[in-house]
Amino acid sequence: YFSRNCTVDILMIVAISVLVTPIHFASASLPTAGSLIMTVMTIVVLAYMEELGFRGYPLRTLIADLGAWGAQALVAVAFGLCHILFGWSWQQVVVGVLPSALLFGAVAQASGGLAMPTGVHAALNFVRVATGETATPGLWTIEIDQHGASELSTWAPVIGPFVTLLTTAAVWGVHWRRSRG
């Protein structure tokens, strides 16, 4: 599960690095083993809690009433609103949370369970924490030259959701082909 979502993250980094500006990673100071274990456990538990609460019973029940697309849309909006209540900005929700919610939902439907979407969700959250995208320093820091920073701020909000939605479409396509065959 981790490697599939890391592929999405790697595709985003490569696309941004090739199309916009080179991205480099620098090692940050390593946390203690206890701190690292606690962080990973928290990420996994949070991902499972959110997957159970959004892609578990609610998604499965809504699919019966609204169909796959309507259920996915409603659950994604609820997921986004929940993140707004957590203090995320509208921009973060629109370009990050909503496309991710659709990906997690597609993976939940394709897999028929919660293990795979939980793994994808946890992997995405781990990458965010590891690269310092959260309030705490990560295992690495992303380094971008000054010239590229303005380009990155223009294009990253487009490339990130595009790659996530492209991956979602691929998951849906594979699921559709398997269900028909």
C-alpha positions in Angstrom: 0.0 0.0 0.0 2.8 2.4 0.9 4.6 1.8 -2.4 1.5 2.6 -4.5 0.9 5.9 -2.8 4.6 6.7 -2.9 4.4 6.2 -6.6 1.8 9.0 -6.7 4.0 11.3 -4.6 7.1 10.4 -6.7 5.1 11.2 -9.9 4.2 14.6 -8.4 7.7 15.4 -7.4 9.1 14.3 -10.8 6.5 16.3 -12.7 7.1 19.5 -10.6 10.9 19.0 -10.8 10.8 18.5 -14.6 8.1 21.0 -15.6 8.5 23.7 -13.0 11.7 23.8 -10.9 14.3 21.3 -9.6 13.4 19.9 -6.2 16.1 18.7 -3.8 15.8 17.0 -0.5 18.1 17.6 2.4 18.3 15.3 5.5 17.0 16.8 8.7 18.0 15.6 12.1 16.7 12.1 12.9 14.1 11.8 15.6 14.5 9.4 18.4 13.2 5.9 17.8 10.4 6.4 20.3 9.3 9.6 18.6 9.4 8.0 15.2 7.4 5.0 16.3 4.8 7.3 18.0 4.5 9.4 14.8 4.1 6.4 12.6 1.5 4.8 14.9 -0.4 8.1 15.1 -0.5 8.4 11.3 -1.8 4.9 10.9 -4.4 5.2 13.6 -5.6 8.6 12.3 -5.8 7.2 8.7 -7.8 4.2 9.9 -10.1 6.4 11.9 -10.8 8.6 8.9 -11.2 5.7 6.5 -13.6 3.9 8.8 -15.6 7.1 9.3 -15.8 8.1 5.7 -15.1 5.1 3.4 -16.5 2.5 5.7 -20.2 2.3 6.5 -21.1 5.8 5.2 -19.7 5.2 1.7 -21.0 1.7 1.4 -24.5 2.8 2.5 -24.6 5.9 0.2 -23.5 3.9 -2.8 -26.8 1.9 -2.6 -28.8 5.1 -2.5 -26.8 7.6 -4.6 -24.7 5.4 -6.9 -20.9 5.3 -6.9 -20.4 8.8 -8.2 -22.9 10.5 -6.0 -21.7 8.7 -2.9 -18.1 9.5 -3.7 -18.9 13.2 -4.2 -20.9 13.5 -1.0 -18.2 11.6 1.1 -15.4 13.8 -0.4 -17.3 17.0 0.5 -17.9 15.7 4.0 -14.2 14.7 4.3 -13.2 18.2 3.1 -15.5 19.9 5.5 -14.1 17.8 8.4 -10.6 19.0 7.4 -11.8 22.6 7.4 -13.0 22.0 11.0 -9.5 20.7 11.8 -8.1 24.1 10.7 -7.1 23.4 7.1 -7.5 26.3 4.7 -9.9 26.2 1.8 -7.1 26.0 -0.7 -5.5 23.0 1.1 -8.9 21.3 1.0 -9.6 22.1 -2.6 -6.2 21.2 -4.1 -5.2 18.4 -1.6 -8.0 16.9 0.5 -10.8 16.6 -2.1 -8.7 14.9 -4.8 -7.2 12.7 -2.1 -10.7 11.8 -0.8 -11.7 10.7 -4.3 -8.5 8.6 -4.6 -9.2 7.0 -1.2 -12.8 6.3 -2.2 -11.8 4.8 -5.5 -9.3 2.6 -3.7 -11.9 1.6 -1.1 -14.4 0.6 -3.9 -11.8 -1.2 -6.0 -10.4 -3.2 -3.0 -13.8 -3.8 -1.4 -12.3 -3.1 2.1 -10.6 -0.6 4.3 -7.0 -2.0 4.5 -5.9 -0.6 1.1 -7.4 2.9 1.4 -6.0 3.1 5.0 -2.6 2.1 3.7 -2.7 4.7 0.9 -4.0 7.4 3.3 -1.3 6.6 5.9 1.4 6.7 3.2 0.2 10.1 2.0 0.2 11.4 5.5 3.6 9.9 6.2 5.1 11.6 3.2 3.6 14.9 4.3 5.1 14.5 7.8 8.4 13.2 6.5 9.0 16.1 4.1 8.1 18.7 6.7 4.8 19.8 5.1 3.2 19.9 8.6 3.8 22.1 11.5 6.7 19.9 12.7 10.0 19.3 11.0 10.3 16.2 9.0 12.9 13.6 8.2 13.8 15.7 5.1 13.4 19.3 4.0 12.4 20.3 0.5 14.9 22.7 -1.0 14.0 24.9 -4.0 16.0 27.8 -5.4 14.5 31.3 -5.1 13.7 31.6 -8.8 11.8 28.3 -8.7 9.8 29.2 -5.6 7.5 31.6 -7.4 7.0 29.1 -10.3 6.3 26.4 -7.8 3.7 28.4 -6.0 2.0 28.9 -9.4 2.1 25.4 -10.7 2.1 23.0 -7.7 -1.6 23.6 -6.9 -2.3 22.4 -10.4 0.1 19.6 -10.8 -0.6 18.0 -7.4 -4.4 17.6 -7.9 -3.9 16.6 -11.5 -1.6 13.7 -10.6 -3.9 12.6 -7.8 -7.0 12.7 -10.0 -5.1 10.9 -12.8 -4.2 8.2 -10.3 -7.9 8.1 -9.2 -9.0 7.6 -12.8 -6.4 4.8 -13.2 -7.8 3.1 -10.1 -11.3 3.5 -11.4 -10.3 2.2 -14.8 -8.6 -0.9 -13.4 -11.6 -1.6 -11.1 -14.1 -1.1 -14.0 -12.1 -3.5 -16.2 -11.9 -6.1 -13.5 -15.5 -5.9 -12.6 -16.6 -6.3 -16.3 -14.2 -9.3 -16.9 
